[in-house]
Amino acid sequence: MIKIINIENAGKADILTRDIKLESGVEAIVADIIKNVKENGDKALKEYSLKFDKAEIKNLRVTQEEIDAAYENEDKALVETLELAKKNIWNFHKKQLHSGFEIKGEDGTVSGQKITPIEKVGIYVPGGTASYPSTVLMNAIPAKIAGVSEIIMVTPPDKNGNIPSAILCAAKIAGVDTIIKTGGAQAVAALAYGTESVPKADKVVGPGNVFVATAKRMLFGLVDIDMIAGPSEILVLADGTCNPVYVAADLLSQAEHDKLASAVLVTDSEELAYAVSEELERQIPLLPREEIARASIDTNGKIIIAQNLEQGIEIANEIAPEHLEVCVDNPFELLDKIKNAGSIFLGKNTPEALGDYLAGTNHTLPTSGTARFSSPLSVDDFVKKSQYIYYTEEALGKVKDNIVLFANREGLQAHGKSAAVRFEK
């Protein structure tokens, strides 16, 4: 049963606790996998598919024929839904595009910034307990808008060596260039180093399990990454007018992800708190993923009773959740007071699932409190910025003494000399 905490009797530790216990020995296992992939390439990937996925893979690359067949044979209603999601995601993310700028001085100086798309991006799409075509769209579409030249998707095969048709269909709709049948830490290593079948990527994005996250962290520097994704989180901020059935359902939408997921309700209503607790007990046994949801709610779930909504917002800002639902009648009145959240869902008719699938906002979000300083995946993640400057001889002459003074004060005389030498007779 979910824990109910009255803020008057709780400390900050009770509010912020995320009971996440990482498996021991993960780093050593991942280090061995990375080394094997670096040294043996495709051979290592095929061995790991047999070991972890029970799949014998002959050709790691998905063929165009496989992709086209999946698209043609997929349920038409799903195809239409994926196309609708693409439209909304595209319309939202294209607003994030930025252009460079240039400043021209009267003395002939020029300074500016140019924006260049990253050339090759690897997208990790999880498999295993579920299939996530939404992840394909959320990661690939911003990359396409940014102008990425090549998008390489890696995803684990089933025991027959196949990729779910919904994943292939989403990849075709999103414009993925290459699809590789491999998952886990080995997939991240393949993107970082490149193999016979896997192009070397400049950046790796997308969620995964603890082995995937560890591989991303260990390979950062050789390849860029989006973020280290932790377990899924939702915080529902609700007043006493909310329907406990809806609130419980929204909490469970994240609890069903995995046993480490965190579902938190913050409310100023003791009546709602206990009604939601009872409703969770009614709804959990009805879920196909009952065991996962039960473990999540019992271990990491909380209902926090605040003195008022103002205090509730303070608690939400302290927790800095991945998803924050603001379930009140006038949510825009509270929006400016929310400082730390990955994605904010306003009002009583905006469940978190809207953002996961159709609204157009991105669902790759900062977790584990990192919303205090990081942002959702966006077009910005797929571009890089370069500065440039141009000075004439006359313009440099006006500031050379300042450069020398600055450099000498820092003990870097050669810096100053590089400017002064141009004016020595």
GUROTOR-971626 format. One line per field, with one value per residue (C-alpha): x, y, z. Coordinates in Angstrom, 2 decimals. Layout:
X = (X:...)
Y = (Y:...)
Z = (Z:...)
END
This chain:
X = (0.00:1.19:2.73:0.78:2.91:1.59:4.04:3.66:5.27:7.85:11.32:12.84:14.42:10.99:9.86:12.92:13.78:14.02:14.51:16.59:18.98:21.32:22.49:26.05:28.71:26.97:29.99:32.31:29.87:29.40:33.16:33.68:30.91:32.37:35.83:34.45:32.48:35.43:37.69:35.29:32.57:29.69:30.86:30.42:26.99:25.74:27.09:25.29:22.03:22.25:23.14:20.68:17.88:18.05:18.14:20.50:21.21:22.76:22.27:22.35:20.87:17.13:16.49:14.30:12.05:11.44:10.63:8.25:6.50:5.98:4.47:2.13:0.96:0.61:-2.83:-4.03:-5.43:-1.98:-0.36:-2.80:-2.09:1.66:1.19:-0.91:1.72:4.44:2.50:2.10:5.70:6.98:4.86:5.98:9.68:10.09:9.43:12.68:14.85:17.33:19.45:22.92:23.70:26.35:27.50:29.36:31.32:31.93:35.68:35.27:35.15:32.80:31.69:29.00:27.64:26.82:24.63:25.52:23.57:25.32:26.18:25.40:23.07:22.33:18.90:18.41:14.89:14.22:12.67:12.13:9.01:7.36:7.63:7.95:7.24:6.66:10.34:11.27:9.19:10.28:13.98:14.13:11.82:13.74:16.93:15.36:14.19:17.70:19.13:21.03:22.54:22.17:19.99:20.97:18.46:19.46:16.87:16.91:15.34:12.83:13.83:13.12:15.54:12.81:12.00:8.34:6.44:5.23:8.85:9.73:6.62:7.46:11.03:9.81:7.40:10.06:12.71:15.27:18.08:19.54:18.05:20.28:19.10:21.00:20.26:21.78:25.15:26.59:24.39:25.67:29.26:28.66:27.40:30.36:33.08:31.37:31.42:31.21:27.44:26.95:28.05:29.99:27.73:28.58:25.80:23.62:20.13:17.22:16.23:17.27:17.84:20.65:23.13:22.30:22.48:25.83:27.25:26.18:27.84:31.06:31.32:30.52:33.41:34.04:30.46:27.98:24.81:21.48:21.12:21.40:17.77:16.63:13.35:10.11:8.49:5.20:4.07:0.40:-0.39:-4.11:-6.63:-9.68:-11.95:-10.14:-11.60:-9.60:-10.27:-8.48:-5.62:-4.98:-5.05:-2.52:-0.18:-0.38:0.44:4.03:4.06:3.49:6.77:9.03:9.38:11.68:9.24:8.12:4.49:3.77:0.60:0.86:-2.46:-3.91:-6.85:-6.62:-9.91:-8.48:-5.29:-7.12:-9.58:-6.69:-4.99:-8.15:-8.57:-5.02:-5.80:-8.86:-7.12:-3.78:-5.21:-6.94:-3.67:-1.90:1.37:0.02:3.24:5.34:2.83:2.41:6.16:6.46:3.59:4.60:8.31:8.50:4.93:3.96:0.98:2.10:-0.52:0.49:-1.03:-2.03:-1.30:1.44:3.32:2.47:4.26:7.29:7.36:7.05:9.96:12.04:11.30:11.81:9.81:10.07:6.31:4.23:0.45:-1.23:-4.80:-6.67:-9.33:-7.06:-3.62:-2.17:-2.32:0.30:2.49:5.00:5.54:6.71:10.50:11.62:9.81:10.59:7.15:4.11:0.54:-2.00:-5.58:-7.78:-8.09:-4.40:-3.10:0.61:-0.11:-0.98:2.65:3.91:2.14:0.22:0.40:3.72:5.88:8.83:8.67:12.43:12.73:15.13:14.64:15.97:15.69:17.82:14.95:16.54:19.18:18.32:15.62:13.53:15.07:14.76:16.11:18.92:20.27:21.00:22.92:26.21:27.23:30.48:31.69:33.63:35.43:37.15:39.34:41.11:44.70:43.45:40.87:43.43:45.84:43.27:43.06:46.49:47.73:44.65:45.37:49.01:47.95:45.39:47.82:50.69:48.45:47.60:51.25:50.71:53.13:53.00:49.32:50.07:53.04:50.82:48.95:51.87:54.19:51.98:52.87:56.61:58.80)
Y = (0.00:3.52:5.56:8.61:11.39:14.48:17.30:18.56:15.35:14.85:16.07:16.86:13.39:11.76:13.85:13.44:9.80:7.83:4.21:3.17:0.29:-0.35:-3.87:-4.51:-5.30:-3.48:-1.34:-4.33:-6.21:-3.18:-2.55:-6.12:-5.70:-2.43:-3.98:-6.99:-4.86:-2.55:-5.48:-7.85:-5.68:-7.53:-10.88:-9.64:-8.16:-11.46:-13.38:-11.05:-11.38:-15.12:-14.81:-12.14:-12.19:-15.92:-14.82:-16.04:-13.03:-13.47:-9.95:-7.18:-4.60:-4.57:-4.60:-2.10:-5.00:-5.82:-2.19:-1.81:-5.09:-4.03:-0.75:-2.40:-5.11:-3.00:-2.17:0.88:2.52:2.37:3.78:6.69:7.24:7.27:9.74:12.00:11.81:12.66:15.72:17.04:16.27:17.93:21.06:21.44:20.81:22.92:25.94:25.11:25.77:28.62:30.44:31.83:35.52:37.98:41.27:43.71:46.54:49.93:49.21:46.14:43.54:40.61:38.18:35.59:32.16:29.44:26.43:23.09:19.82:16.83:14.49:11.02:10.25:6.86:6.27:3.56:2.10:-0.33:-3.75:-6.62:-6.25:-3.80:-2.20:1.57:3.06:6.39:6.43:6.19:9.25:11.33:10.83:10.71:13.60:16.36:14.99:15.20:18.77:19.70:18.41:15.35:13.59:9.99:8.48:4.98:3.15:0.23:-1.98:-5.56:-8.33:-10.90:-14.56:-15.07:-12.31:-9.87:-6.30:-5.57:-4.26:-1.20:-0.18:-0.60:1.29:4.20:4.24:4.51:7.32:9.20:8.89:6.64:5.76:2.55:0.01:-2.44:-5.57:-5.17:-3.86:-3.44:-1.96:-3.63:-1.47:1.72:0.49:-0.31:3.23:4.72:2.73:1.63:-1.95:-3.62:-3.10:-0.18:3.31:5.23:7.89:11.31:11.19:8.53:9.34:7.35:5.55:2.10:-0.13:0.20:-1.47:0.94:3.94:2.76:2.26:5.78:7.21:5.23:6.11:9.79:11.75:9.28:9.97:12.58:11.51:13.13:12.25:9.40:8.34:6.95:5.22:6.88:9.45:11.26:13.83:14.80:18.09:18.01:19.88:18.45:18.89:16.21:12.81:10.14:7.63:9.85:10.67:7.01:6.11:8.84:7.62:4.09:5.27:5.61:2.92:0.28:1.19:-0.67:-1.61:1.35:3.92:6.69:7.87:10.73:12.64:16.00:17.37:19.82:17.47:14.66:13.30:13.04:11.45:8.51:8.22:7.90:5.33:3.22:3.70:2.50:-0.71:-1.18:-0.42:-2.21:-5.77:-4.88:-4.08:-6.57:-5.30:-5.67:-7.05:-4.16:-1.50:-3.05:-3.03:0.56:1.86:-0.06:0.83:4.29:5.60:8.45:10.63:13.86:15.97:19.63:22.49:24.28:24.30:26.92:24.49:21.74:23.65:24.09:20.33:19.71:22.06:20.21:16.83:18.17:15.37:14.06:14.51:17.01:17.08:20.19:19.01:22.15:24.24:27.21:25.69:28.65:30.68:28.30:27.79:30.57:29.24:25.87:25.95:22.33:19.82:17.97:18.24:19.98:18.80:21.48:20.89:17.94:16.65:16.46:13.03:12.33:9.82:12.74:13.80:10.27:9.82:12.55:16.13:16.81:17.64:15.33:12.41:11.98:13.90:14.54:12.13:11.61:15.31:16.46:18.67:21.18:21.84:19.98:19.95:17.64:16.30:18.90:20.06:21.74:18.30:17.59:20.71:22.25:25.90:27.41:30.96:32.97:36.33:38.51:41.56:43.86:44.93:48.33:46.83:44.48:47.38:49.20:46.38:44.72:46.49:45.27:41.73:42.01:43.43:40.67:37.92:39.18:39.39:35.71:34.78:33.77:36.04:34.09:34.90:38.61:38.23:36.67:39.98:42.37:40.68:41.82:45.44:45.14:46.98)
Z = (0.00:-0.79:2.02:3.25:4.71:6.47:5.82:9.40:10.66:7.90:7.12:3.73:3.59:3.73:0.78:-1.43:-0.83:-4.05:-3.04:-6.05:-5.44:-8.35:-9.03:-7.90:-10.46:-13.34:-14.22:-14.44:-16.69:-18.94:-19.13:-20.39:-22.96:-24.22:-24.56:-26.44:-28.89:-29.47:-30.28:-32.07:-33.60:-35.25:-33.90:-30.33:-31.09:-32.51:-29.53:-27.11:-29.06:-28.65:-24.97:-23.87:-26.46:-27.33:-30.97:-33.67:-35.87:-39.30:-40.65:-38.02:-40.37:-40.96:-44.71:-46.52:-47.51:-43.83:-43.09:-46.00:-45.21:-41.60:-42.74:-45.25:-42.87:-39.71:-38.35:-40.29:-37.17:-35.56:-38.69:-38.63:-34.93:-35.55:-38.40:-36.15:-33.43:-35.98:-37.13:-33.59:-32.60:-35.76:-35.27:-31.67:-32.24:-35.37:-33.15:-31.36:-34.42:-33.99:-36.52:-35.98:-35.61:-36.70:-35.21:-37.47:-35.87:-37.47:-37.47:-39.69:-36.93:-37.26:-34.57:-34.77:-34.06:-36.54:-35.85:-37.42:-37.17:-35.64:-38.53:-37.15:-34.24:-32.68:-31.16:-28.55:-28.47:-25.60:-26.08:-23.70:-21.55:-23.94:-27.39:-27.66:-31.09:-29.35:-28.38:-32.05:-32.92:-29.93:-30.63:-34.42:-35.34:-33.48:-35.06:-38.53:-37.89:-36.73:-40.00:-38.77:-41.80:-40.60:-37.87:-36.74:-34.56:-32.35:-30.69:-29.36:-31.46:-30.24:-29.90:-33.60:-34.53:-35.54:-34.59:-33.66:-36.67:-34.76:-34.16:-37.84:-38.87:-36.56:-37.86:-41.45:-40.54:-38.57:-41.27:-39.55:-41.98:-40.52:-38.11:-36.23:-34.43:-31.19:-27.72:-24.30:-23.40:-26.52:-28.74:-27.13:-27.49:-31.17:-31.78:-29.92:-31.74:-34.94:-36.24:-39.64:-39.66:-37.26:-38.30:-35.67:-34.17:-32.81:-30.22:-28.59:-27.30:-25.93:-22.72:-21.56:-18.55:-16.03:-18.40:-21.21:-18.87:-17.47:-20.96:-21.95:-18.87:-19.38:-23.08:-22.70:-24.14:-26.92:-27.94:-26.73:-24.90:-24.11:-20.43:-17.95:-17.65:-14.33:-13.47:-14.57:-12.27:-11.91:-9.36:-9.30:-7.57:-6.85:-4.76:-3.02:-6.04:-8.06:-8.89:-7.00:-9.80:-12.30:-9.94:-9.13:-12.82:-13.59:-10.84:-12.19:-15.71:-14.54:-11.85:-14.52:-16.26:-13.85:-10.20:-9.53:-10.93:-8.59:-8.31:-5.91:-5.07:-3.32:-2.14:0.35:0.96:3.50:2.14:-1.39:-0.06:1.52:-1.38:-3.84:-1.63:-1.66:-5.40:-6.06:-4.22:-6.41:-9.71:-9.30:-9.44:-12.72:-14.51:-16.82:-15.30:-11.76:-10.26:-11.56:-10.52:-7.08:-6.43:-7.61:-5.48:-2.36:-2.59:-4.13:-4.04:-1.71:-0.92:0.73:2.51:2.34:4.31:1.10:-2.64:-2.23:-0.01:-2.47:-5.23:-2.97:-2.44:-6.19:-6.84:-4.25:-5.84:-9.42:-11.05:-14.59:-15.09:-13.11:-13.36:-11.99:-11.38:-10.46:-12.18:-12.96:-13.55:-15.48:-12.27:-10.82:-13.89:-13.18:-9.65:-10.96:-11.28:-11.51:-13.72:-16.92:-18.49:-16.99:-17.59:-16.82:-15.71:-14.83:-18.40:-19.31:-18.28:-18.60:-21.38:-23.68:-23.56:-23.98:-27.28:-29.03:-27.76:-29.53:-26.52:-25.99:-23.58:-23.17:-19.91:-17.02:-14.11:-10.57:-9.69:-12.64:-13.80:-11.42:-14.10:-17.32:-19.97:-22.15:-25.35:-28.08:-31.42:-29.44:-28.55:-32.21:-33.14:-32.11:-32.01:-33.27:-32.69:-35.22:-35.22:-37.81:-37.14:-39.53:-38.85:-37.72:-35.37:-33.82:-33.34:-31.22:-28.68:-28.84:-25.70:-23.82:-24.94:-23.79:-20.43:-19.91:-20.97:-18.84:-15.78:-16.32:-16.81:-20.44:-22.25:-25.52:-25.75:-25.66:-27.97:-30.66:-30.88:-30.35:-32.86:-35.72:-34.98:-34.35:-36.85)
END
